[in-house]
């Protein structure tokens, strides 16, 4: 039995409720496919609304007990989980490659990144602070404490099957909250394996449940309607995020929303072009472009546009496309046929509107959901590919002449998650950083995500922050205690 068969034979495929694997109440299952082949790699239990309420029953039963555990105890458990995830790097990386399509180096990088949220929040668990002070009027004392918000629902996406889970589970557990995770239909296996790892790390039964399903609404709707749930956190499209915000209103749930992006990548005329190309490759091609922080629009000063475009085109054209588990693959498939068709449609429309193809521009023949790494320039400003999130290996390049023009073009979107720009001018760096309507800005950097930094956007890119010292605040409520003396 080869390593792939061995891993798939051992991977969990049942629901995880109350500290144990469980079948769906109606016995239903759904298939998980390998995007590199289109073939089935697993059949996973399909959670129902009844399963969701059973998970919430377990979460509520142990919420008070988990909240009462000492911060140090929660810290030690998270630290142990971090160690176990790191020890299982190869299994987790291969599993993500098989169910999501990213290359093994990308997947190993995600294990490093994702596991760091467990280590970071193990350290933050013991740093939850309040304050104690005399009232200005002198008539008493003000005591402010931070307490866990309570049972949480986390809905995670398919593009980072491990990290998007640990980025939510880590702070929830550190704060003393129980949590139910609904992973993406395309990539449930990584989260189910993570649940087993948490159990091995000593997490008490009921604190974490994982509910894979092919019918997300059937699971989330009864939870959002139940007054015992106190928070929902979601990473995914703005369309679904808006729906969840609307559904959470009846119970006035705390919400954290990390939604869509349309990141600009600006190259000014004084930029180091070699460095800008390196940063562009990271910002665009990381995870095959399937990232909410991916550079979507390259805005390049016309004085250096052809130099930058030619250099980036050469790099992207040389990218080796193939199944993610092969050693020489640099770009794997898109996650499913729907996503590949979406990317192809955006590119085809742009070409029809006058965009020039510098490389790529079409679907890769053969099994699996591959798309050629692509560079387009001379793209019309009103093309849909400029306005919408691409989520694929396609770089769209447009020119500009002035700094104000670049900033206006960068901000001309309803999104505001990430932005990037390259310049050698320190004054310009500070000026443009301030002017960009974005929750995160990379200055002469193509990768900005860091567990120690707050991750979040403005406008229709979301609400709240994940990571950093800010991340745990999303799972805490503030209590004011008025003391007489």
C-alpha positions in Angstrom: 0.0 0.0 0.0 1.5 3.4 -1.0 1.5 6.4 1.2 -1.6 7.9 -0.4 -3.6 4.7 0.0 -2.3 4.3 3.6 -3.3 7.8 4.6 -6.8 7.6 3.1 -7.4 4.2 4.7 -6.7 5.8 8.1 -8.3 9.3 7.7 -11.5 9.9 9.8 -14.7 10.2 7.7 -17.4 10.3 10.4 -18.8 13.3 12.3 -17.0 14.4 15.4 -19.5 15.1 18.2 -19.0 15.1 22.0 -15.5 13.8 21.7 -16.2 10.8 19.5 -16.7 9.8 15.9 -20.4 9.5 15.0 -22.6 8.7 12.0 -25.1 11.1 10.7 -28.5 10.5 12.3 -30.0 9.6 8.9 -26.9 7.7 7.8 -26.3 10.0 4.8 -22.8 10.5 3.2 -21.3 12.6 0.5 -18.2 12.1 -1.7 -14.9 14.0 -1.5 -13.1 14.2 -4.8 -9.4 14.7 -5.8 -9.4 17.8 -7.9 -6.3 16.5 -9.8 -8.2 13.5 -11.1 -11.9 14.1 -10.4 -11.9 10.7 -8.6 -13.4 10.0 -5.2 -11.0 9.8 -2.4 -13.4 9.4 0.5 -17.1 9.1 1.5 -17.9 11.3 4.5 -20.8 11.4 6.9 -23.3 14.1 5.9 -24.4 16.1 9.0 -28.1 17.1 9.5 -29.8 19.7 11.6 -30.3 17.1 14.3 -26.6 16.4 14.4 -26.0 20.1 14.7 -28.2 20.4 17.7 -26.6 17.3 19.3 -23.3 19.1 18.9 -24.7 22.2 20.5 -26.2 20.2 23.4 -22.7 18.9 24.0 -21.1 22.3 23.7 -23.6 23.8 26.2 -23.2 21.0 28.6 -19.5 21.6 29.0 -19.3 25.4 28.3 -19.3 26.4 32.0 -16.7 23.8 32.9 -14.4 24.7 30.0 -14.7 28.4 30.8 -13.8 27.6 34.4 -10.5 25.9 33.5 -7.5 27.9 34.3 -5.9 29.9 31.5 -2.7 27.9 32.0 -4.6 24.7 31.5 -6.1 25.9 28.3 -2.6 27.2 27.3 -1.0 23.8 27.9 -3.6 22.0 25.9 -3.2 24.3 22.9 0.6 24.0 23.1 0.3 20.2 23.1 -2.1 20.4 20.0 0.5 22.6 18.2 3.2 20.0 18.9 1.0 17.2 17.6 0.0 19.1 14.5 3.7 19.7 13.7 4.5 16.1 14.3 1.8 15.2 11.7 3.0 17.7 9.1 3.4 15.2 6.3 0.0 13.5 6.8 -1.8 16.8 7.0 0.0 18.2 4.0 -0.6 15.2 1.8 -4.3 15.2 2.9 -4.8 18.8 2.0 -3.1 18.2 -1.4 -5.4 15.3 -2.1 -8.7 17.0 -1.2 -7.9 20.6 -2.2 -5.2 20.3 -4.9 -2.4 22.6 -3.6 1.1 21.4 -4.1 2.9 19.6 -1.3 5.3 22.6 -0.6 2.3 24.8 -0.3 0.5 22.4 2.0 3.5 22.0 4.2 3.7 25.8 4.4 0.1 25.8 5.5 0.8 23.3 8.3 3.5 25.7 9.6 1.2 28.7 9.3 -1.9 27.0 10.6 -0.2 25.4 13.6 1.3 28.7 14.6 -2.2 29.9 15.5 -2.4 27.2 18.2 1.0 28.2 19.6 0.2 31.9 19.4 -3.2 31.6 21.2 -1.7 29.2 23.7 0.4 32.2 24.8 -2.5 34.6 24.6 -4.7 32.4 26.8 -2.7 33.6 29.9 -2.8 37.3 28.8 -6.5 38.0 28.9 -6.7 41.2 30.9 -9.2 43.5 32.5 -8.8 46.6 34.7 -9.5 48.0 38.1 -9.6 51.6 38.9 -11.2 54.3 41.1 -14.3 56.0 39.6 -13.5 59.6 38.7 -16.4 60.8 40.9 -14.8 59.0 43.9 -18.0 57.1 44.7 -16.6 53.6 44.1 -14.4 51.4 42.0 -14.6 50.2 38.4 -13.8 46.5 37.8 -13.7 45.4 34.2 -13.4 41.7 33.3 -13.3 39.7 30.1 -15.3 36.5 29.9 -15.8 33.9 27.1 -18.7 34.8 24.8 -20.0 31.2 24.9 -20.7 28.5 22.4 -19.5 29.4 18.9 -20.2 28.3 15.3 -17.3 28.5 12.9 -17.8 28.0 9.1 -14.6 27.5 7.3 -13.6 27.6 3.6 -11.9 25.1 1.3 -8.8 27.0 0.3 -6.9 26.7 3.6 -8.5 23.6 5.2 -6.2 23.6 8.2 -5.3 27.3 8.9 -8.8 28.7 8.6 -9.8 26.2 11.3 -6.9 26.8 13.7 -7.3 30.6 13.2 -10.8 30.2 14.7 -10.5 27.3 17.1 -7.3 28.6 18.7 -8.7 31.8 20.1 -12.0 30.3 20.9 -10.4 27.6 23.1 -8.0 30.1 24.6 -10.8 32.4 25.6 -12.8 29.5 27.2 -15.4 29.0 24.5 -16.8 25.8 23.1 -16.9 25.6 19.3 -18.7 23.8 16.5 -16.9 23.8 13.1 -18.7 23.3 9.8 -15.9 22.7 7.3 -16.2 23.2 3.5 -17.9 20.4 1.6 -14.8 20.1 -0.7 -12.3 19.7 2.1 -13.7 18.1 5.3 -11.0 15.5 5.9 -8.3 17.8 7.2 -10.7 19.2 9.9 -11.8 15.8 11.0 -8.2 14.7 11.4 -7.6 17.9 13.4 -10.5 17.0 15.7 -8.8 13.7 16.5 -5.5 15.5 17.2 -7.2 17.9 19.7 -8.7 14.8 21.5 -5.2 13.3 21.6 -4.0 16.7 23.1 -6.4 16.3 25.9 -9.3 18.6 24.9 -12.4 17.5 26.9 -15.3 15.9 25.1 -17.9 18.4 23.8 -15.6 21.4 23.6 -15.0 20.9 19.9 -17.4 19.3 17.3 -16.8 19.0 13.5 -19.8 18.7 11.2 -19.1 18.1 7.5 -22.1 18.4 5.3 -23.1 18.8 1.7 -26.0 20.9 2.8 -24.6 23.8 4.8 -27.9 25.5 5.5 -29.4 22.4 7.0 -26.6 22.5 9.7 -26.2 26.2 10.2 -29.8 27.4 10.2 -30.9 25.5 13.4 -27.8 26.6 15.2 -28.2 30.2 14.3 -31.8 30.1 15.4 -30.9 28.5 18.8 -30.6 31.1 21.6 -27.9 29.0 23.2 -25.4 29.8 20.4 -23.6 33.1 21.1 -21.3 33.7 18.2 -20.8 32.9 14.5 -17.5 33.3 12.7 -17.2 32.8 9.0 -14.5 32.9 6.3 -15.7 32.8 2.7 -17.6 34.8 0.1 -19.2 38.2 0.8 -22.5 36.8 -0.5 -22.7 34.0 2.1 -21.3 36.3 4.8 -24.1 38.7 4.3 -26.6 35.9 4.5 -25.1 34.7 7.8 -25.1 38.2 9.2 -28.8 38.5 8.3 -29.6 35.1 9.9 -27.6 36.0 13.1 -29.7 39.1 13.7 -32.6 37.4 15.3 -30.4 36.1 18.2 -28.1 39.2 18.0 -25.1 36.9 17.8 -21.5 38.2 17.9 -20.2 37.9 14.4 -16.7 37.8 12.8 -16.7 37.8 9.1 -13.6 37.4 6.8 -15.1 37.8 3.4 -14.1 38.4 -0.2 -11.2 40.5 -1.6 -10.0 42.2 -4.7 -6.5 43.1 -3.8 -4.6 45.7 -5.8 -0.8 45.3 -6.4 0.7 48.6 -7.3 4.2 49.0 -8.8 5.4 52.6 -8.8 8.0 53.9 -11.2 10.7 53.9 -8.5 10.2 50.3 -7.5 12.8 47.6 -7.5 11.4 45.7 -10.4 13.1 42.4 -9.6 11.8 42.6 -6.0 8.3 43.6 -7.3 8.2 40.5 -9.6 9.2 38.2 -6.7 6.5 39.8 -4.5 4.0 39.5 -7.4 4.7 35.8 -7.7 4.0 35.3 -4.0 0.9 37.5 -3.9 -0.6 36.1 -7.0 0.5 32.4 -7.3 0.5 31.4 -3.6 -2.1 28.7 -3.2 -2.7 28.8 -7.0 -4.3 32.2 -6.6 -7.1 30.7 -4.5 -6.7 33.1 -1.6 -8.7 36.0 -0.4 -5.5 38.0 -0.1 -4.3 37.1 -3.6 -3.3 40.0 -5.8 -6.2 40.5 -8.2 -5.3 43.7 -10.1 -1.8 44.7 -11.0 -1.6 48.4 -11.4 1.8 49.3 -12.9 3.3 52.7 -13.7 3.4 53.1 -17.5 7.1 53.9 -17.3 7.9 50.4 -16.1 4.8 48.5 -17.2 6.4 46.6 -20.0 9.5 45.8 -18.1 7.5 44.4 -15.2 4.9 42.6 -17.4 7.6 40.9 -19.5 9.5 39.7 -16.3 6.3 38.5 -14.6 5.1 36.8 -17.7 8.3 34.9 -18.1 8.1 33.7 -14.5 4.4 32.7 -14.7 4.9 31.0 -18.1 7.6 28.8 -16.6 5.4 27.5 -13.8 5.0 23.7 -14.0 1.4 22.6 -13.8 0.6 19.1 -12.4 -1.0 17.1 -9.6 0.0 18.6 -6.3 1.6 15.5 -4.8 4.2 15.3 -7.6 7.6 16.7 -6.6 8.1 18.8 -9.7 4.6 20.4 -9.7 4.5 24.1 -8.9 0.8 24.7 -9.6 -1.9 22.2 -8.8 -5.6 22.1 -10.0 -8.3 24.4 -9.0 -10.5 23.0 -6.2 -13.4 21.9 -8.4 -15.0 22.1 -11.9 -17.2 25.0 -10.9 -14.2 27.1 -9.8 -12.3 26.3 -12.9 -15.2 27.3 -15.1 -15.6 30.6 -13.2 -11.9 31.5 -13.8 -12.2 30.5 -17.5 -15.4 32.6 -17.9 -13.7 35.7 -16.4 -10.7 35.3 -18.7 -12.7 34.6 -21.9 -14.9 37.7 -21.2 -11.8 39.8 -20.7 -10.2 38.6 -24.0 -13.5 39.2 -25.8 -13.4 42.8 -24.4 -9.9 43.5 -25.8 -7.5 42.1 -23.2 -4.2 40.8 -24.5 -3.0 37.3 -23.5 0.7 37.4 -22.6 0.7 33.7 -21.6 -1.8 31.0 -20.8 -5.5 31.9 -21.1 -7.2 28.5 -21.4 -8.1 25.3 -19.6 -5.5 22.5 -19.4 -6.7 19.3 -21.3 -6.9 16.0 -19.4 -8.4 14.8 -16.2 -8.7 17.1 -13.2 -9.6 20.8 -12.9 -6.4 22.6 -14.1 -6.1 26.0 -15.6 -3.1 27.5 -17.3 -1.1 30.1 -15.3 -2.1 33.3 -17.2 -1.1 36.9 -17.6 -3.5 39.5 -19.3 -2.7 43.1 -20.0 -4.5 45.9 -21.7 -7.5 44.9 -19.7 -10.5 47.3 -19.9 -11.3 49.0 -16.6 -14.9 47.8 -16.7 -14.1 44.1 -17.4 -15.6 41.7 -14.9 -12.2 40.2 -14.2 -11.1 43.6 -12.8 -14.2 44.0 -10.6 -14.6 40.5 -9.3 -12.4 38.2 -7.2 -10.6 35.8 -9.6 -9.5 33.0 -7.2 -7.2 31.4 -9.7 -3.7 31.7 -11.3 -4.5 34.7 -13.5 -2.6 38.1 -13.3 -4.5 41.1 -14.7 -2.2 44.1 -15.5 -3.3 47.7 -16.1 -1.2 50.9 -16.3 -1.3 54.3 -14.6 0.5 57.6 -14.8 0.2 59.3 -11.4 0.1 58.3 -7.7 -3.4 59.7 -7.3 -4.6 57.7 -10.3 -3.1 54.5 -8.8 -4.8 55.0 -5.4 -8.1 55.8 -7.0 -8.0 52.7 -9.1 -6.9 50.6 -6.1 -9.8 51.8 -4.0 -12.4 51.5 -6.8 -14.0 48.3 -5.3 -16.5 47.4 -2.7 -13.8 45.2 -1.1 -11.0 46.2 1.2 -9.1 43.2 2.6 -5.5 43.3 1.4 -3.4 45.7 -0.8 0.2 45.6 -1.9 2.6 48.2 -3.4 6.3 48.6 -4.2 8.3 51.8 -3.9 11.7 52.9 -2.7 10.3 56.2 -1.4 9.7 56.1 2.4 7.4 59.2 2.3 5.3 57.6 -0.5 5.2 54.3 1.5 3.6 56.1 4.5 1.4 58.3 2.3 0.0 55.4 0.1 -0.5 53.1 3.1 -2.7 55.6 4.7 -4.7 56.3 1.5 -5.5 52.7 0.7 -9.0 51.5 1.8 -7.8 48.2 3.0 -7.5 46.4 6.3 -4.0 45.1 5.5 -1.3 46.6 3.4 2.0 45.0 2.2 4.8 47.5 1.6 7.5 45.9 -0.6 6.1 42.5 0.5 4.0 39.9 -1.3 3.0 37.8 1.7 1.5 39.6 4.7 -0.4 36.9 6.7 1.1 36.4 10.2 -0.5 34.7 13.2 0.9 37.5 15.4 -0.8 40.2 13.3 -4.5 41.1 13.0 -6.1 39.7 9.8 -9.3 41.4 8.6 -10.7 43.9 6.1 -13.0 46.9 5.7 -16.0 47.7 3.6 -17.5 44.4 2.2 -14.4 42.4 3.1 -15.7 41.7 6.6 -16.0 42.5 10.3 -13.5 41.9 13.0 -9.9 40.6 13.1 -8.3 37.2 13.4 -4.8 36.6 14.7 -2.7 38.9 16.7 -3.6 40.2 20.2 -6.8 41.4 18.6 -7.9 37.9 17.6 -8.9 36.6 21.1 -11.0 39.7 21.7 -13.5 38.4 19.2 -14.3 35.5 21.6 -14.6 37.6 24.8 -17.3 39.8 26.2 -16.6 42.8 28.5 -18.2 42.8 31.9 -18.3 46.0 34.1 -18.7 45.4 37.9 -19.4 48.5 40.0 -17.9 48.3 43.5 -18.9 50.5 46.3 -15.4 50.9 47.6 
